[in-house]
Amino acid sequence: MDELRVTELAFNILLRASKGPVRLDDVAREMGVEPSSLMRTVMELSSRGLLEVGKAVEYTYELTEEGRRYLSIGSPEARLVKVLTACRCSPRPDEVASRAREVGVELQEGEVRIAISNAARLGLIQVVNGRVALRGEPGEGGDPVRAALESVARGVTVGDLPQLIRRGLVRRRERSAITIKPASGLAELLGRGAIKPARLVTALTSELIRSGEWRRVELKAFDPSVPTPVLLPTGRHFYGEFIDFLKEIYESMGFQETYGPYVELEFWNFDALFQAQDHPAREIHDTFFVDAPHGRGVPEGLLSKVAAVHEGGGGTGSLGWRYKWSAEKALSLVLRSQATAVSVRSLASRGDGEYRSFTIDRVFRPELLDAKHSMEFHQADGIMVGRGLTFKHLLGFHEEFARRLGMRKVMFKPSYFPFTSPSAEIYMLHGELGWIEVGGTGVFRPEVLAPLGIRESRVLAFGMGVDRLAMVVMGISDIRDLMSANVEELQRNRGRLVMALRAMA
């Protein structure tokens, strides 16, 4: 090879690579630049046969927002032990949060259940006669979760990593690691001075000509074989495409899409669904209330029929809830907490018959943001109306729906909802998180149907968490990644969706 002129940057990269294989990140750190700024030069040197470039996938682990919070103040179970140690008491579960405030420990109501479950599993506490008590003598002890999080924050891999990921405290990131090593003969070329640095330019500018600087530079040869950077096209958000895919599934199964308002009357969100006005879900910690005048639009006759059902069963054979129903509360405004409000509006407008309808839209609940919960999320809700429908038809529908989603396994667990009987929770198998609840289903009770004028048809109903369905289908372990601001994360999730859809084809 005759004498080869390269840029100073390329020459320095070759010198570093000649010492042996090295990660591009390390080269960039030594030069004080970003790795991305070296990629074009590295690929050019590779095309000239001077470097060999390798790529491998590396996994890193970082704390989620919830994990950073636990690192700062401790895990819920450790904070529960602090509370019981400080107060020297055995409170009921619903008293734990207030006891924590009294002794100055941060333990929110939404964390109490998690704290009790984990502390009992670790043998730190016991629940006797409905009260939470320490096992053994009071003492703060250690906090293994916090210790593990400290190790992860320092970049040390710990054995509890899978459990920390399942709890949404740690997030796994994958990235491509570029390695460069000298091609055969590079050391010999450098040794005899066949490769020399030079000031190369890619264009002869007017400034170079006016200043006379063109005499001291060399024009870089244009190599059309060097691949150009790939420009990723813009497109819809992958989550919006996933929702469209779900809609196509429902429509292919005979459902018609319906719509409803975000700001809803308590009547449609709760009362028409036979949910008592003193039900815990209608408290401030489970519902967003709207400070506005009372709404209108419910027929007077329907108000009286729902009142009769709540107060004494309304001729359905039920005893009702046996309290004085308040129309004023029913006409208060809330942010819709369940998409079932749309389904019951459909029943009120269409009545008896043979039809299927669904909605996919946002609902709002004051949840604590973590790996599997959000205060604003999408819910798919639907109804199947007709004569002769049974609970077996409903379970069969969910099995077919899961099959069309590419899920081989779906599990049902008996449950209770105020407006359906029989009822079940729906679980699907997530690759990392195991079985996770994705929705609820059941047969609407007569107390819901009778006031709406539905006497001859049976109504099968379901509500599904779209965000959790997306997590299962695409293998996403943190619900917050669905709305990530990280462009690389969005690209990875789009790739996961494409791969999932290809697998279903």
C-alpha positions in Angstrom: 0.0 0.0 0.0 1.3 3.4 -0.9 1.2 6.2 1.6 -2.4 6.7 3.0 -3.6 10.0 4.3 -6.3 10.0 6.9 -7.8 12.6 9.2 -6.2 13.2 12.6 -9.3 11.7 14.2 -9.0 8.6 12.1 -5.3 8.3 12.8 -5.9 8.5 16.6 -8.6 5.8 16.4 -6.2 3.5 14.4 -3.4 4.0 17.0 -5.8 3.1 19.8 -7.2 0.1 18.0 -3.7 -1.2 17.1 -3.1 -2.0 20.8 -5.9 -4.6 20.7 -9.7 -4.8 20.8 -11.4 -1.9 22.6 -15.0 -0.7 23.1 -15.9 2.4 21.1 -17.3 3.9 24.3 -13.9 3.7 25.9 -12.2 5.3 22.9 -14.7 8.1 22.9 -14.2 8.7 26.6 -10.4 8.9 26.2 -10.9 11.5 23.4 -13.5 13.4 25.3 -16.2 13.1 22.6 -19.5 11.3 22.2 -19.4 7.7 20.7 -21.8 8.7 18.0 -19.4 11.3 16.6 -16.9 8.5 15.9 -19.2 6.1 14.1 -18.9 7.5 10.6 -15.0 7.5 10.8 -15.0 4.0 12.2 -17.3 2.7 9.5 -15.1 4.4 6.8 -11.9 2.8 8.3 -13.7 -0.6 8.3 -14.7 -0.2 4.6 -11.0 0.4 3.9 -10.1 -2.8 5.6 -8.2 -1.2 8.4 -10.6 -2.0 11.3 -12.9 -4.8 12.2 -16.1 -3.7 13.8 -18.2 -6.0 16.1 -21.5 -5.4 17.8 -23.0 -7.0 20.9 -26.0 -6.3 23.1 -25.3 -5.2 26.6 -27.8 -5.0 29.5 -27.8 -2.3 32.1 -30.0 -1.9 35.1 -31.3 1.4 36.5 -33.7 2.3 39.3 -37.2 3.4 38.4 -38.8 6.4 40.0 -40.4 4.1 42.6 -37.0 2.4 43.1 -35.3 5.8 43.7 -38.0 6.6 46.2 -37.5 3.3 48.1 -33.7 4.0 48.0 -34.4 7.4 49.7 -36.9 6.4 52.4 -36.8 2.6 52.5 -39.1 -0.1 51.3 -42.7 -0.2 52.5 -42.2 -3.3 54.6 -39.2 -1.7 56.4 -41.2 1.5 57.0 -44.1 -0.6 58.3 -41.7 -2.2 60.8 -40.5 1.3 61.8 -44.1 2.3 62.5 -44.9 -0.7 64.6 -41.6 -0.3 66.5 -42.2 3.4 67.2 -45.9 3.2 68.2 -45.6 -0.2 70.0 -49.1 -1.0 68.8 -51.1 -3.5 66.7 -53.3 -1.4 64.4 -55.8 -2.6 61.9 -54.7 -2.4 58.3 -56.8 0.7 57.7 -55.2 2.4 60.7 -51.6 1.9 59.6 -51.3 5.0 57.5 -52.6 7.3 60.3 -50.3 5.6 62.8 -47.4 6.3 60.3 -48.2 10.0 60.2 -48.3 10.1 64.0 -44.8 8.7 64.3 -43.4 10.7 61.3 -42.9 7.8 58.9 -43.9 8.2 55.3 -46.2 5.3 54.5 -49.1 6.2 52.2 -52.4 4.4 52.2 -51.8 2.8 48.8 -48.5 1.3 50.1 -50.0 -0.4 53.2 -51.2 -3.5 51.5 -47.8 -4.0 49.8 -46.0 -3.4 53.1 -48.2 -5.9 55.0 -47.9 -8.6 52.2 -44.1 -8.3 51.9 -43.4 -8.0 55.7 -45.6 -11.1 56.4 -43.8 -13.1 53.6 -40.4 -12.2 55.2 -41.7 -13.1 58.7 -41.3 -9.6 60.1 -45.0 -9.2 61.1 -48.1 -11.3 61.6 -51.8 -10.5 61.3 -53.8 -11.8 64.2 -57.5 -11.1 64.6 -57.4 -8.5 62.0 -54.5 -6.5 63.6 -50.9 -6.1 62.4 -48.3 -7.0 64.9 -44.5 -7.4 65.0 -43.0 -10.8 65.3 -40.6 -11.0 68.3 -39.1 -8.0 70.1 -39.5 -4.5 68.5 -36.5 -3.5 66.5 -35.9 -1.8 63.2 -33.6 -4.4 61.7 -32.2 -4.1 58.2 -33.8 -3.3 54.9 -32.6 -5.9 52.3 -34.6 -4.2 49.5 -32.9 -0.8 50.1 -29.5 -2.5 50.3 -30.1 -4.2 47.0 -31.2 -1.0 45.4 -28.0 0.7 46.6 -26.0 -2.0 44.9 -27.9 -1.6 41.6 -27.4 2.2 41.8 -23.6 1.6 42.1 -23.7 -0.7 39.0 -23.3 -4.0 41.0 -25.5 -6.9 40.0 -27.4 -8.5 42.8 -29.2 -11.9 43.2 -32.5 -10.2 44.0 -32.6 -8.5 40.5 -35.5 -10.5 39.1 -37.7 -9.7 42.1 -36.7 -6.0 42.0 -37.8 -5.9 38.3 -41.1 -7.7 39.1 -41.8 -5.1 41.7 -41.1 -2.3 39.2 -38.2 -0.9 41.3 -35.5 -1.7 38.6 -35.7 -1.3 34.9 -33.5 -3.3 32.4 -32.1 -1.4 29.5 -30.5 -2.9 26.5 -28.0 -1.2 24.2 -25.7 -2.0 21.4 -22.0 -2.0 22.3 -19.6 -1.4 19.4 -16.1 -3.0 19.6 -13.2 -2.2 17.2 -10.1 -4.2 16.7 -7.2 -3.9 14.2 -7.5 -5.7 10.9 -4.5 -7.9 9.9 -1.6 -5.8 8.7 -2.6 -2.5 10.5 0.3 -2.7 13.0 2.7 -3.2 10.1 1.3 -0.2 8.1 1.5 2.0 11.2 5.0 0.8 12.0 6.5 1.7 8.6 4.7 5.0 8.4 2.4 4.1 5.5 -0.5 5.8 7.3 -0.1 9.4 8.1 -2.5 12.1 9.6 -3.4 15.0 7.4 -5.9 17.9 7.4 -8.5 16.6 5.0 -11.5 18.5 3.8 -14.6 17.3 2.0 -15.4 20.5 0.2 -13.4 23.4 -1.3 -15.2 26.4 0.1 -14.9 30.1 -0.8 -13.3 30.8 2.5 -10.5 28.3 1.9 -9.8 29.9 -1.5 -9.8 33.5 -0.3 -7.6 32.8 2.7 -5.1 30.7 0.7 -5.6 27.9 3.2 -6.4 25.5 0.3 -2.7 25.1 -0.3 -2.3 23.5 3.2 -5.2 21.0 3.1 -6.0 17.9 1.1 -9.3 17.2 -0.5 -10.7 14.0 0.8 -11.6 11.4 -1.9 -15.4 10.8 -2.2 -16.2 7.1 -1.6 -19.7 6.3 -2.9 -19.6 2.8 -1.4 -19.7 4.1 2.2 -23.2 3.5 3.5 -25.1 6.7 4.4 -26.8 7.1 7.8 -30.3 5.6 8.0 -33.0 8.1 8.5 -35.9 6.6 10.5 -39.2 7.7 9.1 -41.7 9.3 11.4 -45.0 7.6 12.1 -47.8 7.1 14.6 -47.0 6.3 18.2 -46.7 2.5 18.6 -49.3 2.5 21.4 -51.9 4.2 19.1 -51.3 1.5 16.5 -51.8 -1.2 19.2 -55.1 0.4 20.2 -56.2 0.3 16.5 -55.2 -3.4 16.4 -57.4 -4.1 19.4 -60.3 -2.3 17.7 -59.8 -4.4 14.6 -60.1 -7.6 16.8 -63.3 -6.5 18.5 -64.8 -5.4 15.2 -63.9 -8.7 13.6 -65.8 -10.4 16.4 -69.0 -8.5 15.7 -68.6 -5.5 18.0 -69.6 -1.9 17.2 -67.5 0.9 18.7 -69.3 3.4 21.0 -68.1 6.6 22.7 -68.7 8.5 25.9 -67.6 11.7 27.8 -64.5 12.0 30.1 -66.4 14.2 32.6 -69.3 11.9 33.6 -72.2 11.9 36.0 -71.8 9.7 39.0 -75.2 8.3 37.9 -73.7 6.6 34.8 -70.3 5.9 36.4 -71.7 4.3 39.6 -75.5 4.4 40.3 -76.8 2.8 37.1 -74.3 0.1 37.8 -75.9 -0.7 41.1 -72.8 0.6 43.0 -73.9 1.9 46.4 -73.4 5.5 47.1 -71.4 4.7 50.2 -69.1 2.2 48.3 -65.4 2.8 49.0 -64.7 3.2 45.3 -66.7 6.4 45.4 -64.4 8.0 48.0 -61.8 10.7 47.2 -58.9 8.3 47.2 -60.4 6.3 44.3 -62.2 8.9 42.2 -61.4 12.3 40.8 -64.3 14.7 41.6 -65.1 17.7 39.5 -65.8 21.0 41.2 -68.7 22.1 39.0 -72.5 22.5 39.1 -74.5 19.3 39.0 -75.1 17.7 35.6 -78.4 17.0 33.8 -79.7 14.7 31.1 -80.9 11.7 33.0 -84.7 11.0 32.4 -86.7 11.5 35.5 -88.3 8.0 35.1 -84.9 6.4 35.0 -83.7 8.2 38.2 -86.8 6.9 40.1 -86.2 3.4 38.8 -82.6 3.3 39.9 -83.6 4.9 43.2 -86.1 2.0 43.8 -83.5 -0.6 43.0 -80.9 0.9 45.4 -83.4 1.4 48.2 -85.4 -1.9 48.0 -84.6 -3.9 44.9 -87.1 -2.3 42.6 -89.1 -5.5 42.0 -86.0 -7.5 40.8 -86.2 -10.0 43.7 -83.3 -8.2 45.4 -83.3 -6.4 48.7 -81.2 -3.6 47.2 -78.8 -1.7 49.4 -81.5 -0.6 51.9 -80.6 3.1 52.3 -82.0 6.4 51.2 -80.7 7.1 47.7 -79.6 10.7 46.8 -80.4 12.0 43.4 -78.2 15.0 44.2 -75.1 12.8 44.6 -76.0 10.8 41.5 -76.0 14.0 39.4 -72.5 15.1 40.7 -69.7 15.2 38.2 -66.5 13.0 38.2 -63.7 12.1 35.8 -64.8 8.8 34.4 -63.2 6.0 36.5 -64.4 3.1 34.4 -65.4 2.8 30.8 -68.3 0.7 31.9 -70.1 4.0 32.0 -70.1 4.0 28.2 -71.6 0.5 28.1 -74.4 1.3 30.5 -75.3 4.4 28.4 -75.5 2.1 25.3 -77.8 -0.3 27.2 -80.0 2.6 28.2 -80.3 3.8 24.6 -80.7 0.5 22.9 -82.5 -1.7 25.4 -83.4 -5.4 24.7 -82.1 -7.0 21.5 -79.1 -8.8 19.9 -76.0 -6.6 19.7 -72.4 -6.2 20.8 -70.6 -2.9 21.5 -67.2 -1.8 22.9 -65.3 1.3 23.7 -61.5 1.9 24.1 -60.7 5.2 25.8 -59.1 6.9 28.8 -60.2 6.5 32.4 -58.9 8.3 35.4 -58.1 7.2 39.0 -55.9 8.7 41.7 -53.4 5.8 41.7 -49.8 5.8 42.8 -47.6 5.8 39.7 -45.6 2.6 39.6 -44.6 -0.2 37.1 -48.2 -1.5 36.8 -50.4 1.5 37.8 -51.1 4.9 36.4 -53.6 7.7 37.3 -54.6 7.9 33.6 -54.9 4.8 31.5 -56.8 3.2 28.6 -59.6 0.7 29.3 -61.5 -1.5 26.8 -65.0 -2.1 27.9 -67.7 -4.1 26.1 -71.1 -5.8 26.3 -72.7 -8.7 24.5 -76.5 -8.6 24.6 -78.8 -11.4 23.6 -81.1 -14.2 24.6 -79.7 -17.5 25.9 -76.2 -16.2 26.6 -74.3 -17.9 29.4 -71.2 -17.4 31.5 -69.5 -20.1 29.4 -70.1 -18.0 26.3 -68.3 -15.2 28.1 -65.3 -17.3 29.1 -65.1 -18.7 25.6 -65.1 -15.2 24.1 -62.1 -14.2 26.3 -60.2 -17.4 25.3 -60.7 -16.5 21.6 -59.7 -12.9 22.2 -56.5 -14.0 23.9 -55.8 -16.4 21.0 -56.1 -13.5 18.5 -53.7 -11.5 20.7 -51.2 -14.3 20.3 -51.6 -15.4 24.0 -51.5 -19.1 24.5 -52.6 -18.9 28.1 -55.4 -17.1 29.9 -56.6 -17.7 33.4 -59.8 -16.8 35.2 -60.2 -16.3 39.0 -63.6 -16.0 40.7 -64.2 -12.4 41.9 -66.8 -9.9 43.0 -68.1 -6.8 41.3 -71.2 -4.8 42.4 -72.8 -5.0 39.0 -72.1 -8.5 37.8 -72.8 -12.1 39.0 -71.1 -14.5 38.4 -67.9 -12.5 38.0 -64.2 -13.3 37.3 -60.8 -11.6 37.0 -58.9 -12.2 33.8 -55.1 -13.0 34.0 -52.6 -13.3 31.1 -49.0 -14.6 31.3 -46.3 -11.9 31.1 -42.8 -13.1 30.1 -41.1 -11.3 33.1 -43.8 -10.4 35.5 -45.7 -13.8 35.5 -49.5 -13.9 35.7 -50.9 -10.3 35.8 -54.5 -9.2 36.0 -55.7 -7.6 32.8 -59.4 -7.1 33.4 -62.7 -8.2 34.9 -65.7 -9.9 33.4 -69.2 -11.1 34.4 -73.0 -11.2 33.7 -74.8 -8.0 34.5 -77.2 -8.3 37.5 -80.9 -7.7 37.2 -80.5 -4.7 39.4 -78.6 -3.1 36.6 -80.8 -4.2 33.7 -84.3 -3.8 35.1 -84.2 0.0 35.4 -82.9 0.2 31.8 -85.9 -1.7 30.5 -84.0 -4.9 29.7 -86.1 -7.8 30.7 -85.7 -10.5 28.0 -82.0 -10.3 27.1 -78.9 -11.3 29.1 -75.9 -9.0 29.1 -72.3 -10.3 29.3 -69.8 -7.6 30.2 -66.0 -7.1 30.4 -63.5 -4.4 31.2 -59.8 -4.8 30.1 -56.8 -2.7 31.0 -55.4 -1.8 27.5 -52.0 -0.7 29.0 -51.5 -4.1 30.6 -52.6 -5.9 27.5 -49.9 -4.0 25.6 -47.3 -4.9 28.3 -48.2 -8.6 27.8 -48.2 -8.6 24.0 -45.0 -6.6 23.6 -43.1 -7.9 26.7 -42.9 -4.5 28.4 -42.3 -4.7 32.1 -43.0 -1.1 33.1 -46.3 0.7 32.2 -44.4 4.0 32.1 -42.4 2.9 29.1 -45.7 3.0 27.0 -45.4 6.8 27.2 -41.7 7.2 27.4 -40.1 10.4 26.2 -37.0 8.4 25.2 -36.9 8.1 21.4 -34.7 5.0 21.5 -37.2 3.4 23.8 -40.1 4.3 21.5 -38.2 2.7 18.6 -37.6 -0.5 20.6 -41.2 -0.7 21.6 -42.3 -0.2 17.9 -40.0 -3.1 17.0 -41.6 -5.2 19.7 -45.1 -4.5 18.4 -44.0 -5.4 14.8 -42.5 -8.6 16.0 -45.6 -9.5 18.0 -47.9 -8.8 15.1 -45.7 -10.9 12.8 -45.9 -13.8 15.2 -49.7 -13.6 15.2 -49.9 -13.7 11.4 
